[in-house]
Amino acid sequence: MKTRILALCLAAVMSLMTLAACGADEAEETADAPVETVEETAAETEPETEPETEAPKKRDKHAYIDMYVQEGDRTPISLLKEGSAVAARIVVAEGFLEEYSIACPSWSDNVGSLTVKIFPWNTDYNTTVAGEPVFSQTYVDYEDNQTLFGELFTEDSRGLPAGEYLWWLGDGVDAGGSGVGLWSYKCPTDMEGLVELYQNGQVTTSAGWEGGFTIVIPAE
């Protein structure tokens, strides 16, 4: 009887040991198995996309009209005498007349004034200057040999629109009498955009005014 009970107990112990061993093997196999993450699955299923490239931005274009050629002597021209003036007739084929520049001596004393006016061209010189200017600016007590600039653009416009204009410089005033005026060089032979130069109301080719114009053509 005791032998039988002992045999039964031994069999139960062996069965428990076998079950424990199987459980350990299953746990080890589960631990060794690769774990598939959500990120890996998503990376495998989603197609790769190329980054978007922006189209190159279009830029404004600028063109320049010079009233002189830098050759020969640089000569001052006085505009102090009443009625004396210089002018340039220009054509803005497209875009806007954005600004102008002109180099002006003051005969060393930085005293005096000059006025720039811009007129829409009308028939001839005299008819044009008898009309109303679309722009006017007076420079008072500017420094000797200063380059005077005029900006024609505003918050509402890029400048004066395409058309034909007369740029005019005159009304020289200097209470001290030493003088005000502009610098001149050679008259340009390439007249693209520049139709004619004037001195005291007459067409001239003997000198060119040391200055010019900037035209902006906005990007489409």
C-alpha positions in Angstrom: 0.0 0.0 0.0 2.8 2.5 0.9 4.7 1.6 -2.2 1.6 2.4 -4.3 1.1 5.8 -2.6 4.8 6.6 -3.1 4.6 5.7 -6.7 1.6 8.0 -7.2 3.3 10.9 -5.5 6.4 10.4 -7.6 4.3 10.4 -10.8 2.6 13.6 -9.7 5.9 15.4 -9.1 7.3 14.3 -12.5 4.1 15.6 -14.2 4.4 19.0 -12.5 8.1 19.2 -13.5 7.2 18.4 -17.1 4.5 21.1 -17.2 6.9 23.7 -15.7 9.6 22.9 -18.3 7.1 23.3 -21.1 5.9 26.6 -19.8 9.5 27.9 -19.6 10.2 26.8 -23.2 7.1 28.6 -24.4 8.1 31.7 -22.5 11.6 31.6 -24.0 10.2 31.2 -27.5 7.8 34.1 -27.0 10.7 36.3 -25.7 12.9 35.5 -28.7 10.2 36.2 -31.3 10.6 39.6 -33.1 8.3 42.3 -32.1 6.7 44.2 -34.9 6.0 47.9 -34.0 3.4 50.2 -35.4 6.1 52.5 -36.8 7.8 49.8 -38.7 4.6 48.6 -40.2 3.6 52.1 -41.3 7.1 52.7 -42.8 6.7 49.5 -44.8 3.2 50.3 -46.1 3.4 54.0 -46.8 5.0 55.0 -50.2 7.9 57.5 -50.2 7.1 61.0 -51.4 9.6 63.5 -53.0 9.8 66.9 -51.3 8.0 69.7 -53.2 10.2 72.2 -54.9 9.2 75.9 -55.2 9.3 77.6 -58.6 12.0 80.3 -58.9 10.6 83.7 -58.1 10.5 86.2 -61.0 12.5 89.4 -60.4 12.0 93.0 -61.5 14.1 94.1 -64.4 15.9 97.5 -64.5 17.0 99.6 -67.4 19.1 102.7 -67.4 19.2 105.8 -69.6 22.4 107.9 -69.4 22.5 111.6 -70.5 26.3 111.6 -71.0 29.4 109.6 -72.0 32.3 109.9 -69.5 34.9 111.0 -72.1 36.9 114.2 -72.3 36.8 117.0 -69.7 34.2 117.3 -67.0 32.8 120.8 -67.4 30.6 122.8 -65.0 27.6 124.6 -66.5 26.1 127.4 -64.6 22.3 127.7 -64.3 22.4 130.9 -62.2 21.4 133.3 -65.0 17.6 133.9 -65.2 16.0 131.6 -67.7 18.9 129.2 -68.1 18.0 125.5 -68.0 18.9 122.1 -69.4 16.6 119.3 -70.3 16.3 115.8 -71.7 13.5 114.3 -73.7 13.2 110.6 -72.9 11.0 107.7 -73.9 9.9 105.0 -71.4 9.0 102.2 -73.7 7.7 99.9 -70.9 7.5 99.7 -67.2 7.9 102.8 -65.0 10.3 105.8 -64.7 11.5 105.1 -61.2 14.2 107.7 -60.4 16.7 110.2 -61.9 20.1 111.5 -60.8 22.1 114.6 -61.7 25.6 115.7 -60.5 25.6 119.4 -59.5 28.4 121.8 -58.4 27.6 124.6 -56.0 30.9 126.5 -56.6 32.3 125.5 -53.3 29.9 127.3 -50.9 27.0 124.7 -50.6 24.6 127.6 -51.0 21.8 127.9 -53.6 19.0 126.0 -55.1 17.9 124.2 -58.3 14.6 122.8 -59.3 13.8 119.6 -61.3 10.5 119.3 -63.2 9.2 116.5 -65.3 6.6 117.2 -68.0 4.6 114.9 -70.3 6.0 115.6 -73.8 3.6 117.7 -75.9 4.4 118.5 -79.5 7.6 120.6 -78.9 9.8 122.0 -76.1 8.0 125.3 -75.6 4.5 123.7 -75.6 5.7 121.1 -73.2 7.3 123.5 -70.6 4.2 125.7 -70.8 2.1 122.8 -69.4 1.8 121.4 -65.9 4.6 119.2 -64.6 3.8 115.8 -63.2 6.7 116.1 -60.8 8.7 118.9 -59.3 11.4 119.0 -56.6 13.6 121.8 -55.4 17.0 121.2 -53.9 18.1 123.9 -51.4 21.7 124.4 -50.2 22.9 121.1 -51.5 26.6 120.2 -51.0 29.1 121.1 -53.6 29.4 118.4 -56.4 26.5 116.4 -54.8 24.6 113.9 -57.0 21.0 114.9 -56.6 18.4 112.0 -56.7 14.7 112.1 -57.3 12.5 109.1 -56.5 9.4 109.0 -58.6 7.7 105.9 -57.1 5.1 106.2 -54.4 3.0 103.9 -52.2 0.5 103.6 -55.0 2.8 103.5 -58.0 6.1 102.1 -59.1 6.9 105.5 -60.8 5.7 107.4 -63.9 4.1 105.0 -66.4 5.4 104.3 -69.9 5.3 107.3 -72.1 7.4 110.3 -73.4 8.7 112.9 -70.9 10.8 116.0 -70.7 13.1 116.2 -67.7 14.0 119.8 -66.9 16.6 121.4 -64.6 16.7 125.1 -63.9 15.4 128.0 -61.7 18.9 128.4 -60.3 19.1 130.7 -57.2 22.2 131.8 -55.2 22.0 134.9 -53.1 25.8 134.9 -52.7 26.3 134.9 -56.4 28.9 132.1 -56.6 26.7 129.9 -58.7 24.7 126.7 -59.0 24.5 124.3 -62.0 25.4 120.9 -63.2 28.4 118.9 -64.5 28.7 117.9 -68.2 30.6 115.5 -70.3 30.3 114.4 -73.9 26.9 114.0 -75.5 26.0 110.3 -76.0 25.9 108.9 -79.6 23.8 105.9 -78.6 20.4 107.6 -78.0 18.4 104.5 -77.1 15.6 105.9 -74.8 17.1 109.4 -75.0 15.6 111.4 -77.8 17.2 114.9 -77.4 19.1 117.1 -75.0 18.3 120.8 -74.6 20.2 123.8 -73.3 18.3 127.0 -72.8 15.4 125.7 -74.9 17.5 124.6 -77.9 18.6 121.1 -79.0 22.3 120.5 -78.3 24.8 117.8 -79.1 27.8 119.6 -77.7 27.5 118.3 -74.2 25.8 115.6 -72.1 24.4 116.1 -68.6 26.1 114.0 -65.9 23.1 112.0 -64.8 20.5 109.5 -65.9 17.3 107.6 -65.3 16.3 104.3 -63.9 13.4 102.4 -65.4 11.8 99.4 -63.6 10.0 96.6 -65.4 8.0 94.7 -62.8 8.0 90.9 -62.8 4.8 89.4 -64.2 
